Amino acid sequence: MSLSSVYLAEEALALPAAERETLARLLLASVAPDERTDDEIRAELKSRLA
């Protein structure tokens, strides 16, 4: 693990439990497989920006 990762882990562990839980959910969501095609993602982004 890189030094920056160790620093981030230490900072995360210093957070209150509720904030660590929120962070954990966000991190897990960021690595979850995304079954959408590129075209589906583009269409969603276009609709959000419209």
ZANUTOR-698319 format. One record per residue (C-alpha): residue number from 1; x, y, z. Coordinates in steps of 0.5 Angstrom, whole numbers, plus 500, padded with zeros to 3 digits. Layout:
BEGIN
<rec><resi>NUM</resi><c1>X</c1><c2>Y</c2><c3>Z</c3></rec>
...
//
This chain:
BEGIN
<rec><resi>1</resi><c1>500</c1><c2>500</c2><c3>500</c3></rec>
<rec><resi>2</resi><c1>503</c1><c2>507</c2><c3>498</c3></rec>
<rec><resi>3</resi><c1>504</c1><c2>512</c2><c3>503</c3></rec>
<rec><resi>4</resi><c1>498</c1><c2>516</c2><c3>501</c3></rec>
<rec><resi>5</resi><c1>494</c1><c2>510</c2><c3>502</c3></rec>
<rec><resi>6</resi><c1>496</c1><c2>509</c2><c3>509</c3></rec>
<rec><resi>7</resi><c1>495</c1><c2>517</c2><c3>510</c3></rec>
<rec><resi>8</resi><c1>488</c1><c2>516</c2><c3>508</c3></rec>
<rec><resi>9</resi><c1>487</c1><c2>510</c2><c3>512</c3></rec>
<rec><resi>10</resi><c1>489</c1><c2>513</c2><c3>518</c3></rec>
<rec><resi>11</resi><c1>485</c1><c2>519</c2><c3>517</c3></rec>
<rec><resi>12</resi><c1>479</c1><c2>515</c2><c3>515</c3></rec>
<rec><resi>13</resi><c1>480</c1><c2>511</c2><c3>522</c3></rec>
<rec><resi>14</resi><c1>480</c1><c2>518</c2><c3>526</c3></rec>
<rec><resi>15</resi><c1>473</c1><c2>519</c2><c3>523</c3></rec>
<rec><resi>16</resi><c1>467</c1><c2>518</c2><c3>527</c3></rec>
<rec><resi>17</resi><c1>463</c1><c2>512</c2><c3>526</c3></rec>
<rec><resi>18</resi><c1>457</c1><c2>514</c2><c3>522</c3></rec>
<rec><resi>19</resi><c1>462</c1><c2>518</c2><c3>518</c3></rec>
<rec><resi>20</resi><c1>466</c1><c2>512</c2><c3>517</c3></rec>
<rec><resi>21</resi><c1>460</c1><c2>508</c2><c3>515</c3></rec>
<rec><resi>22</resi><c1>458</c1><c2>513</c2><c3>510</c3></rec>
<rec><resi>23</resi><c1>465</c1><c2>513</c2><c3>507</c3></rec>
<rec><resi>24</resi><c1>465</c1><c2>505</c2><c3>507</c3></rec>
<rec><resi>25</resi><c1>459</c1><c2>505</c2><c3>503</c3></rec>
<rec><resi>26</resi><c1>461</c1><c2>510</c2><c3>498</c3></rec>
<rec><resi>27</resi><c1>468</c1><c2>507</c2><c3>497</c3></rec>
<rec><resi>28</resi><c1>464</c1><c2>500</c2><c3>496</c3></rec>
<rec><resi>29</resi><c1>460</c1><c2>503</c2><c3>491</c3></rec>
<rec><resi>30</resi><c1>466</c1><c2>506</c2><c3>487</c3></rec>
<rec><resi>31</resi><c1>468</c1><c2>499</c2><c3>486</c3></rec>
<rec><resi>32</resi><c1>462</c1><c2>496</c2><c3>484</c3></rec>
<rec><resi>33</resi><c1>461</c1><c2>493</c2><c3>477</c3></rec>
<rec><resi>34</resi><c1>457</c1><c2>497</c2><c3>473</c3></rec>
<rec><resi>35</resi><c1>453</c1><c2>493</c2><c3>468</c3></rec>
<rec><resi>36</resi><c1>451</c1><c2>499</c2><c3>463</c3></rec>
<rec><resi>37</resi><c1>454</c1><c2>500</c2><c3>456</c3></rec>
<rec><resi>38</resi><c1>458</c1><c2>506</c2><c3>454</c3></rec>
<rec><resi>39</resi><c1>452</c1><c2>509</c2><c3>450</c3></rec>
<rec><resi>40</resi><c1>447</c1><c2>508</c2><c3>457</c3></rec>
<rec><resi>41</resi><c1>452</c1><c2>512</c2><c3>461</c3></rec>
<rec><resi>42</resi><c1>452</c1><c2>517</c2><c3>456</c3></rec>
<rec><resi>43</resi><c1>445</c1><c2>518</c2><c3>455</c3></rec>
<rec><resi>44</resi><c1>444</c1><c2>518</c2><c3>463</c3></rec>
<rec><resi>45</resi><c1>449</c1><c2>524</c2><c3>463</c3></rec>
<rec><resi>46</resi><c1>446</c1><c2>528</c2><c3>457</c3></rec>
<rec><resi>47</resi><c1>439</c1><c2>527</c2><c3>461</c3></rec>
<rec><resi>48</resi><c1>442</c1><c2>530</c2><c3>468</c3></rec>
<rec><resi>49</resi><c1>446</c1><c2>535</c2><c3>464</c3></rec>
<rec><resi>50</resi><c1>439</c1><c2>537</c2><c3>460</c3></rec>
//
